[in-house]
Amino acid sequence: MLPVVRLWQRLINIGVEPALTVWQRKRVHLLNGISLVTIAIYAGYVLVFMNSPDWLTFRICLSGVFLNLPPLFFNYHRRYDAAAYYCILSVTILCSLIAIARKYDGVEYYLISNSIVPMLFFRNFWKLILLFSLNVAAFFAVRHAIPLVQPLLYVPNSAHFYDVNVLLVFMSLFVVVYFFRSENFRQEYLLTVKNESLAESLQHLKDTQTQLIQQEKLASLGALTAGIAHEIQNPLNFVDNFSEVGLELVEELREGLNHEALSEKGKQALTHVLDDLAQTQRKVNEHSDRAGSIVRSMLQHSRASSGERKPTDLNALADEYLRLSYHGLRAKYKDFNAALSTDFNLRLGPVPVVVEDMGRVLLNLFNNAFYAVRKKAEQLPAGTYNPAVSVSTQRTAQGVIIRVRDNGTGIPPDILDKIFHPFFTTKPPGEGTGLGLSLSYDIVTKGHSGSLTAKSVLGEFSEFTVFLPTAAH
């Protein structure tokens, strides 16, 4: 059937050119199709009656073959309206004449379907009314003329030709109804697709609007945070500097007292006061340093990243920051050791990220992991616990996954959903600002359209998962 289908596609596309609209292309296809079907039926009967004594039927069928060729010729020469007019008017005239000449052929019923055909070929309302009325008038004129006019072309036993014309009526009605049916289904499908597309666009616009509002709020909050942090930073520097000066003055005062003649009791009293003053200055210095650390983290948190995303080897980046974090902690705590393990997907490929920002994320996650295993090592007897931190990468159909896991203290389940909030920390004063995970969460979710999640079992492990979509915007 494939060659037949190809031939049919080639024939119904006679005269079709790219400049035609969808409706014009359909009209040409339908004109070609009606002409081809009619030619095929008449040609079949020409073969049947070629050696028959019924030469009249043979000649009429042969004439039918040639009389249905002009629409194909007109379409081939881009005379589309001429093809449409010929198709309708030729059927009207021929059916009327043949019905009257043969009287019992039933050809006049073909005028019923022919009255509907203009609706497929023309858009102008007056053309439709004119051609429809012409076919209706021809039908009733033929029905009135049949009993009055003697048959001119009647041949005894010619019922077979009646069957030909009835078949043409049924096929024409089928083509017309099928066209309307398929077109309705197609329009319904297109309308459904368009409605779904509009619904998706509307939802996308709503989501975008929500994101823009949220980003505007965050930008305003970030600007406010940055302004406050800048204002606080200068006074903090003075407090920090003057506390150090105060400690130096206390030491100078101690040295000065050694050269003064004071009673032993008075010297002890002054020494006690100086000790309290030195301790107070150290506390001021310690807490000003902590406040300064918080301010620096706030400034870092409020900074809008302007870096461009570049294709990056995440395996190499993760490995680099894992070693950097580990050796940084070992430089501070000489006796600390931990097992490092990596499971990198060697086919991960370059991933577009802002390298500096993603490095900060990984460094925060690794620092937290090493902090957790170090704290657990301090709580357990020596030799009973082996600290371990692992990092793995994985590629999925949707994007890239980075997992950081440790076998440290774990996170209590009642605070697991709070760890990404700004200034929330489980570390004691002086060891954490509560902005590391919050900053990492913003970089991953807002800066890279990904996700950062955590799962943990208290006392056993913690695992952080970074997901970066392949087509991040």
C-alpha positions in Angstrom: 0.0 0.0 0.0 3.0 2.4 0.5 3.4 3.2 -3.3 -0.3 3.8 -3.5 -0.2 6.2 -0.5 2.8 8.0 -2.0 1.0 8.4 -5.4 -2.2 9.7 -3.6 -0.1 12.2 -1.6 1.6 13.4 -4.8 -1.7 13.8 -6.7 -3.7 15.7 -4.1 -0.8 18.1 -3.7 -1.0 19.2 -7.4 -0.8 23.0 -7.4 0.0 23.3 -3.7 2.7 25.9 -3.0 4.3 27.1 0.3 2.6 30.6 0.1 -0.9 29.1 0.6 -2.7 29.5 3.9 -3.8 26.4 5.8 -7.4 26.9 4.5 -6.3 27.4 0.9 -4.2 24.3 1.1 -7.1 22.2 2.4 -9.3 23.5 -0.4 -6.8 22.5 -3.1 -6.4 19.0 -1.4 -10.2 18.6 -1.3 -10.7 19.7 -5.0 -8.0 17.4 -6.1 -9.4 14.5 -4.0 -12.9 14.9 -5.3 -11.7 15.0 -8.9 -9.4 12.0 -8.4 -12.1 9.8 -6.8 -14.6 10.7 -9.5 -12.1 10.0 -12.2 -11.2 6.7 -10.6 -14.8 5.6 -10.5 -15.6 6.6 -14.0 -12.3 5.0 -15.2 -13.3 1.8 -13.5 -16.6 1.7 -15.4 -14.8 2.5 -18.6 -12.8 -0.7 -18.2 -15.9 -2.6 -17.3 -17.9 -1.4 -20.3 -15.0 -1.3 -22.8 -16.1 -4.6 -24.5 -19.8 -4.3 -23.6 -22.6 -3.7 -26.1 -23.7 -0.8 -23.9 -21.6 1.8 -25.8 -23.7 4.7 -24.5 -22.7 4.0 -20.9 -19.1 3.5 -22.0 -19.0 6.9 -23.8 -20.7 8.6 -20.8 -18.2 7.2 -18.4 -15.3 8.1 -20.7 -16.6 11.6 -20.9 -16.8 11.7 -17.1 -13.1 10.9 -16.9 -12.2 13.9 -19.1 -14.8 16.3 -17.7 -13.3 15.8 -14.2 -9.7 16.7 -15.3 -10.0 20.5 -15.5 -9.9 21.1 -11.7 -6.5 19.3 -11.6 -5.4 21.5 -14.6 -6.6 24.7 -13.0 -4.9 23.9 -9.6 -1.7 23.0 -11.4 -1.7 26.5 -12.9 -2.6 28.2 -9.6 -6.1 29.1 -10.8 -7.7 27.9 -7.5 -11.0 29.9 -7.7 -11.5 28.7 -11.3 -11.0 25.1 -10.2 -13.6 25.6 -7.4 -16.2 27.2 -9.7 -15.7 24.6 -12.3 -16.1 21.7 -9.8 -19.4 23.1 -8.5 -21.0 24.4 -11.8 -20.0 21.5 -13.9 -21.6 19.1 -11.5 -24.7 21.2 -11.4 -25.0 21.4 -15.2 -24.0 17.8 -16.0 -26.2 16.3 -13.3 -29.2 18.3 -14.4 -28.8 17.4 -18.1 -28.0 13.7 -17.5 -30.9 13.3 -15.1 -33.4 14.8 -17.6 -31.9 12.9 -20.6 -31.9 9.5 -18.9 -34.8 10.1 -16.5 -34.2 7.1 -14.2 -30.5 7.5 -13.3 -31.0 9.3 -10.0 -28.2 11.7 -10.9 -30.3 14.6 -9.5 -29.6 13.5 -6.0 -26.0 14.4 -6.5 -27.1 18.0 -6.5 -28.0 17.7 -2.8 -24.4 17.0 -1.8 -23.1 19.5 -4.4 -25.1 22.3 -2.7 -23.0 21.8 0.4 -19.6 21.8 -1.4 -19.4 25.6 -1.8 -19.1 25.9 2.0 -15.8 24.1 1.7 -14.5 26.2 -1.2 -15.5 29.7 -0.5 -15.6 32.1 2.5 -17.8 34.9 1.1 -21.3 34.5 2.4 -23.0 35.7 -0.8 -21.1 33.2 -2.9 -22.3 30.4 -0.6 -25.9 31.6 -0.8 -25.8 32.0 -4.6 -24.2 28.6 -5.3 -26.4 26.8 -2.7 -29.5 28.3 -4.2 -28.4 27.4 -7.7 -28.1 23.7 -6.7 -31.4 23.7 -4.9 -33.2 25.3 -7.9 -31.5 22.9 -10.3 -32.7 19.9 -8.1 -36.3 21.0 -8.1 -36.2 22.0 -11.8 -34.8 18.5 -12.7 -37.5 16.8 -10.5 -40.1 18.8 -12.3 -38.7 18.2 -15.8 -38.3 14.4 -15.5 -42.0 13.5 -15.9 -42.4 16.0 -18.8 -39.4 15.3 -21.0 -39.0 12.1 -22.9 -35.7 10.3 -22.1 -33.1 11.0 -24.8 -30.3 8.7 -23.8 -32.3 5.9 -22.2 -31.0 2.4 -22.8 -32.8 -0.7 -21.6 -31.2 -2.6 -18.7 -29.1 0.4 -17.8 -29.6 0.1 -14.0 -25.9 -0.3 -13.5 -25.3 3.4 -14.5 -27.9 4.4 -11.9 -25.8 2.5 -9.4 -22.7 4.5 -10.5 -24.4 7.8 -9.8 -25.9 6.7 -6.5 -22.4 5.6 -5.5 -21.0 9.0 -6.4 -23.7 10.6 -4.2 -22.8 8.5 -1.2 -19.0 9.0 -1.7 -19.4 12.8 -2.0 -21.6 12.9 1.1 -19.0 10.8 2.9 -16.1 13.1 1.8 -18.0 16.2 2.9 -19.1 14.9 6.3 -15.7 13.3 6.9 -14.0 16.6 6.1 -16.2 18.5 8.5 -15.8 15.8 11.2 -12.0 15.6 10.9 -11.7 19.4 10.8 -13.9 19.7 14.0 -11.7 17.1 15.8 -8.6 18.9 14.6 -9.8 22.3 15.8 -10.9 20.8 19.1 -7.5 19.3 19.6 -5.7 22.5 18.6 -8.0 24.4 21.0 -7.2 22.0 23.8 -3.5 22.3 23.2 -3.7 26.0 23.1 -5.8 26.1 26.3 -3.2 23.9 28.0 -0.4 26.1 26.7 -2.2 29.2 27.9 -2.8 27.6 31.3 0.9 26.7 31.6 1.9 30.2 30.5 -0.4 31.7 33.0 1.0 29.5 35.8 4.5 30.4 34.7 3.6 34.1 34.8 2.2 33.7 38.3 5.3 31.8 39.4 7.5 34.4 37.8 5.6 37.2 39.4 5.8 35.5 42.8 9.6 35.0 42.3 10.0 38.6 41.3 8.1 39.9 44.3 10.2 37.6 46.6 13.4 38.6 44.9 12.5 42.3 45.3 11.8 41.7 49.0 15.0 39.9 49.4 16.9 42.6 47.5 15.4 45.2 49.8 16.2 43.2 52.9 19.7 42.6 51.5 20.2 46.3 51.0 18.9 47.0 54.5 21.1 44.3 56.0 24.2 45.6 54.1 23.5 49.1 55.3 23.1 48.1 58.9 26.2 45.9 58.8 28.2 48.7 57.3 27.0 51.1 60.0 27.8 48.6 62.8 31.2 47.6 61.4 33.0 50.9 62.3 31.8 51.1 65.9 32.8 47.5 66.3 36.3 48.2 65.0 36.6 50.9 67.6 35.4 48.6 70.4 37.8 45.9 69.2 40.8 48.3 68.9 40.1 50.0 72.2 39.8 46.7 74.1 43.2 45.7 72.8 44.5 49.1 73.9 42.9 48.6 77.3 44.8 45.3 77.7 48.0 47.0 76.9 47.3 49.8 79.4 46.6 47.2 82.1 50.0 45.6 81.5 51.7 49.0 81.6 49.9 49.8 84.8 51.1 46.5 86.3 54.7 47.3 85.4 54.3 50.8 86.9 53.0 49.4 90.2 56.2 47.4 90.6 58.1 50.7 91.0 55.6 52.2 93.5 56.0 51.9 97.3 52.7 50.4 98.4 51.7 48.2 101.2 51.3 44.6 100.5 47.6 44.7 101.2 47.2 47.7 98.8 49.2 46.1 96.1 47.1 42.9 96.3 43.9 44.9 96.1 45.2 46.8 93.0 46.4 43.6 91.4 42.9 42.1 91.9 41.3 45.1 90.3 43.7 44.9 87.3 43.0 41.2 86.9 39.3 41.9 86.7 39.9 44.8 84.3 42.1 42.6 82.1 39.5 39.9 82.1 36.7 42.4 81.2 38.8 43.7 78.3 39.5 40.2 77.0 35.7 39.5 77.0 35.0 42.7 75.2 37.6 41.9 72.7 36.3 38.3 72.3 32.7 39.3 71.8 33.6 42.2 69.5 35.5 39.7 67.3 32.4 37.5 67.3 30.1 40.5 66.4 32.6 41.4 63.6 32.4 37.9 62.3 28.6 38.1 62.2 28.8 41.5 60.4 31.2 40.1 57.8 28.9 37.1 57.3 25.9 39.5 56.9 27.7 41.5 54.3 28.6 38.3 52.5 25.1 37.0 52.8 23.6 40.2 51.4 26.0 40.5 48.5 24.3 39.8 45.1 26.5 37.6 43.0 27.5 39.1 39.7 29.7 36.2 38.6 29.0 34.5 35.3 28.3 30.8 35.1 31.0 28.9 33.5 31.3 25.2 32.5 33.1 23.7 35.6 34.5 20.4 36.6 32.5 19.9 39.8 34.5 16.8 40.7 37.7 18.7 40.8 36.1 21.7 42.6 34.6 19.4 45.3 37.9 17.6 45.7 39.8 20.8 46.0 37.6 22.3 48.7 37.4 19.0 50.6 41.2 19.0 51.0 41.2 22.8 51.7 38.6 22.4 54.5 40.3 19.4 56.0 43.8 20.9 56.1 42.5 24.1 57.4 41.0 22.3 60.4 44.1 20.2 60.9 46.2 23.4 61.0 44.0 24.6 64.0 43.7 21.2 65.7 46.9 19.2 65.2 45.6 16.0 66.7 42.5 15.8 64.5 42.3 13.1 61.8 39.4 11.9 59.6 38.9 9.5 56.7 38.1 11.2 53.5 36.3 9.3 50.7 35.2 10.5 47.3 32.9 8.8 44.8 32.9 11.0 41.7 31.0 10.3 38.5 33.7 10.4 35.9 31.1 11.1 33.2 29.7 14.1 35.0 30.9 16.5 32.3 31.2 20.3 32.7 28.4 21.9 34.7 27.6 25.7 34.3 28.0 27.3 37.8 29.4 30.4 39.4 32.7 28.9 40.6 33.2 31.3 43.5 29.7 30.9 44.9 29.7 27.1 44.5 33.1 26.9 46.2 31.6 28.8 49.2 28.7 26.3 49.3 31.0 23.3 49.3 33.4 24.9 51.8 30.5 25.6 54.2 29.2 22.0 53.9 32.7 20.5 54.4 33.4 22.7 57.4 30.2 21.7 59.0 30.9 18.0 58.3 34.4 18.2 59.9 33.0 20.2 62.8 30.4 17.5 63.5 32.9 14.6 63.4 35.5 16.5 65.5 32.8 17.2 68.2 31.8 13.5 68.2 35.4 12.5 68.5 35.8 14.7 71.6 32.7 13.2 73.2 33.8 9.5 72.8 36.7 7.6 74.3 39.9 7.6 72.2 40.1 4.7 69.8 36.4 4.0 69.7 35.4 6.2 66.9 36.7 6.8 63.3 35.7 10.2 61.9 34.7 10.0 58.2 33.5 12.5 55.6 32.5 11.5 52.1 31.5 13.4 49.0 29.9 12.0 45.9 28.6 13.3 42.5 25.9 11.8 40.3 24.3 12.8 37.0 20.6 12.3 36.4 18.3 13.1 33.5 17.3 16.3 35.3 20.7 17.5 36.5 23.6 16.9 38.8 23.6 15.8 42.4 26.4 16.5 45.0 26.1 14.6 48.4 28.2 15.5 51.5 27.9 12.9 54.3 29.6 12.6 57.7 29.3 10.2 60.6 29.3 12.9 63.2 26.9 14.1 65.9 23.9 14.4 63.6 21.1 17.0 63.8 18.2 16.8 66.2 15.0 16.1 64.2 13.1 19.1 65.8 15.6 21.6 64.4 16.3 19.9 61.0 13.8 22.2 59.2 15.4 25.4 60.8 19.0 24.9 59.9 18.8 27.0 56.7 17.3 30.0 58.5 19.6 33.0 58.8 21.4 33.3 62.2 20.2 29.8 63.3 23.1 27.7 64.7 23.7 24.8 67.0 27.3 25.8 67.6 28.3 27.5 70.9 29.1 31.3 70.9 32.3 32.1 69.1 32.2 29.0 66.8 29.5 29.9 64.3 27.5 32.8 63.0 24.4 30.9 61.7 24.8 32.3 58.2 26.8 29.6 56.5 24.0 27.2 55.6 21.6 30.1 54.9 24.1 31.6 52.5 24.6 28.2 50.8 20.9 27.7 50.5 20.4 31.1 48.8 23.3 30.4 46.4 21.9 27.0 45.3 18.2 27.8 45.2 18.2 31.4 44.0 21.5 31.7 42.2 21.4 28.3 40.5 17.7 27.3 40.5 18.5 24.1 42.4 17.8 22.7 45.8 19.7 22.0 49.0 18.2 19.4 51.4 19.4 17.6 54.5 18.7 14.4 56.3 20.2 13.2 59.5 19.9 10.7 62.4 21.0 12.1 65.7 24.3 10.6 66.8 24.8 8.7 63.6 25.2 10.8 60.5 24.2 13.9 58.5 23.9 14.1 54.7 23.4 17.3 52.6 22.3 17.0 49.0 22.9 19.7 46.4 20.8 19.4 43.2 21.7 21.6 40.2 19.3 21.3 37.2 20.8 20.8 33.8 18.9 23.7 32.3 19.3 26.2 35.1 18.2 29.8 34.4 
